[in-house]
């Protein structure tokens, strides 16, 4: 996987000061977990258990608009989900946003004992995979049953609103503003994208209730143990919005077992169209990620550009 400048490096002694503050002891061992692209994470060995440490980017690193305050979003939402649903999530053990030990937020959480679904996909029997995706559909529905007061990213209340169309339109606008900050060429002009979006205003206005959306339940964020879902991680990009933003409803991610678990047959025409817009929004963010992460090649940027062009072409033709 490409390296990311948002992760940075943290000295071993600094990690030990974190564990000392959280648990009153130094780490007996530590190993960097390299799957993620945004935070730096470590597996930490303590006297009687193992835990996971996640450290947010330095405040000196420029991040995309939607990524602001997302460590708070993750920590706070995981507690909410644990209290209000039966969705398995690792417990948060300690959270420090004081920036006294290090000029970065960090938190410790329970370490899951299983393996990620992405690492097991090719070895699991088909029947077992089907059951796991049905479970994911059920858990996703539970998450989406949590209601909020306003639409928008969880940790950005100042940018939330009561009308989903307006909030989503502003989210799309933010991608173009973020592109401008780093002079990133976008595959479609902002004015044309927003004009096409305005044409579909009514189908967004049909979304009346802000619902909790994880938005990142891909196989790498799902842990499997004893042939079932042990836990779902990485809540940092969560928001109050339309459940059709969930990964299980992406155009490239269709899985009949997920739909069955969620309790839905097929999407209506309007729902398919909203879901296609969420494909486009995600792809717009892909166009930005290479420059904001400092990847060493532009493959992901080109993937995003192709996906934006394809999605907008589909939407324009209907």
N, C-alpha and C positions, 0 to 999 in steps of 0.2 A: 504494500500500500504506500502511497506517497506520503512524505513527511509534511507536517503542518506547522506553520509558525505560531498558530494560536496555542499550541501545546507548550512550547518552550522546554526548559529544563529546570529541575529543582534539585538542589544539593541534598545528599543523604542526611546531613546533619539537620537541615531544615525540616525534612520529613520526620526525623526523630523528635524535633521540638513540637511538631504537630501531634504526634502520637502521645508525647508526654502530657501535652495540654488536655487531650481528649480522654486518655485512659490512665494517666499517671505512670506510664512505663515507656521505655524505648522499644523500637521495633527489633525483633530478633532476626528478621530478614525481610527483604522487599524485592518485588519484581514488577517491572513496568508492564502494564497491559496495553498492547499496541493496536487493538482493534479500532478504537475511536479516532475521530478526525478533529475534534474541537478541544475537549479537556484532556489534560494528562492524567492518567490513572495508574494506581499501583495496587498490587496484592500485598498486604502487610501481614506478617506473621507476629502475633503476640504470644504471651505465655500460654494462654488457654484456648486460643481461637485464631482464625484468619479473618481479616476484614478487607474491604476495598476503600481506598482513598481516591477521591476525585478532586482535582485542583483546577479552578477556572483560569482562563487566560489572564495575563497581566492587564491592568487598566491602560497600559501604554499601547496595547495592540488594538488596532481599529477592527471592529466587527460589524457585521451587517445589522441593519436596524432591528430585524426580528430576533437577533441574538442577544439583545441587551437585557440584563437582569435574568438570564435564563437559569442560573444556578439556584437562585431563590425559587424560581418557578418549579424546578425539579424537586427540591427538598420539600417545599410546602405542599405541592400537589400529591407527592407520594404519601404524605401523612394523611391527607384528605381521602385518597383512594383506599388506604388501609382501614380507615374508620368507616367508610360509607359503602364499601363493596366487598365482595369475596374474591376480587382479583388478586392473585399472589404477587406481592411486591416485596423487595428486600427492605428491612427496617432501616431507617436513618438513625445512626448512633450518636452523631455529633456534627454540628454545623457551626462554622465560624466565619462570620463576615466582618470581623473587627479590623482585619488587615494588620494585626499587631505582630503575629509570628511571621507572616509573609504578606506582601502587598497583593494578595489574591484571595478570593473566597475559596473555601474548601469544605468538604464534608466526608465523613466516614459512614459507610453503610455495611450491612451484613453481606457476607460473600455467599453467593449461591454455589451449591456443590455440583450442579449439573453442567452440561455443555450447551453452547449456543445451537439453535436450530440450524443456522447457516453451516455450522461445522458438521452437522449430522445428516443433512438433507440427502446426500448421495448414498447413505448406508441404511437409512430407516426403511423397513418394509412399507409397502404402499398403504396397507390398512392402518398402520400406526400413524403415518403422515396424515391420512384423512381424518383420523380422530383428533390429532393435534390441531389441525386447522379448524375443525368444528369447535374445539375448546377455545381457540383464539377468537372465533366469531362470537361465542357466548361471552367471553371476557370483554371484548370490544363493546358489545352491546351494553354490558353493565357500566362500563366507563361512560358511555354516551348517555346513560340515564341520569347522570349527575347534571343538574341544571345550574346555570349561573344567572347573574343579574344583567350582564352586558356582554356584547360580543368583543372579541379581540384577544391578543396574546395575554396569557395568564399573569405574567409579571410586569405588564405595562398598562396599569389602570388608566393612566393619563391619555392613552391612545385608544381606549375602548369606546364603544358606542352602542346605541339601541337598535340601529338598523344594520342588518348583515350586509346588504349591498354596499352601503357606504364604507363600512369597515373593511370589507374585502377589496373594494376599489382602492382604498388607501394603502392596503398591503401590496397591491400590484404597483401602485405609484412608488412605494418605497424601494422596490427593486430597481426602478429606473434612477431614482436619486442615488442609491448606493452605487449603481454603475457609473454615474457621473463623477462620484468622488474619486474613483480610480481610473477614469477614462476607459471604461470597458465597453467595447462595441457590442450592442445588443442586436439580436437577429430580427427584431421587429421594432418599428417606431412606436414610441409611447402613445402618441395621439391616436394612431390606428388601433392599437390594442385597447385603449380605453373607450374608443367609439364603438368597437365591437362588443365590449363588455356592457356598455350602456344599453345596447340593443336588447340585452338579456336581463335587464334590471328586474323585470317582474318575476322571473324564476328564482332570483335571489331573495326578493321580498317575501316569497312564500316561506322562507325560513324565519320563524317567529321566535323560537326559544333558543337561547344560547346554551349549547350542550358541551360538556367536557370532551375534548378531542386530544388523544395522545399524539397522533400525527406521525409517529415514527415506529410503528409496530411491524418492522421488517424482521426477517429471520435472525439477524444478528443481535437483536434486542430481546429475543425470546430464549429462555433457558429451559432445557428439558432434563428431567430426572425421573427415574422409575416409569418411563414410557408416557409421561404426561408433562404438561406445562408446569414447571417449578416456579417460574417468576418472569415478570416483564420489567425491563429496565429502561433507562434513558427517557425520562419524562420531561426533559428540559425544554423541548419545543412545543409543549402543550398549549392549548388555547381554548377559548370559549367560541364555538362556531357550529358549523354544519358537520354532522357525523360523516358525510360523504367525503370529507377530507382524509379520513383514515386510509392507511396503506392498503387495506383489504379491498377498497373500492377504486384503486387506481386502474387505469386502462391496461397497464402492463402487468398487473398483479392478480387478475381475475382467478378466483379459486372457488369452485362450486361448494366445497365443504365449508369454507369460511362463510359463505352466504347462508348455508343451511344452519350452521351454528348461530349465526346472527339472527336467524328467523325471518329472512327476506327471500322472496322469489327472484324476480327480476326488477331492475330499476325502471321507472317510468321514463318517458322521453325527456321530460324536464330534469329529472334526477341525473340521467346520463349526461345531459348537457352541462349541468353544474359540476358533475364529477370531471368532465373533460376540462373545464376551466381550472379545476384544482390541479389537474395534470400540468397545465400550462404554467400555473403559478410556481409549482415545484421546479419545473424546468427553468424558469426565469432565475430562480435561486441557484440552480446548477451553473448557470452562465456566470454567476458572480463568484462561486466558491473557489475556483482556481486562483484568482487574484487575491481574495481575502485570506486564503490559507497559505498562499505562497507555494503551491505545488510546482514540481519541477518539469511538468509537461502540461499541455493544454488539451489533453484528450477529454477530460470531463467537461471543459468549456464547450468543445465541439459537440459532445453528446447533448448538452443542454440546448445549444442552438438548434440542432436538428429536431429535438423534441418540441421546442417552442414553435418552430415553423410548421411542423406536422399538426400540432394541436390547433393552432390558429387557422390553418387551412381547413381542417375538419369543421371548426366552428363557423367559419365564413361561408361554407358551402351549404349549410342547413338553413 
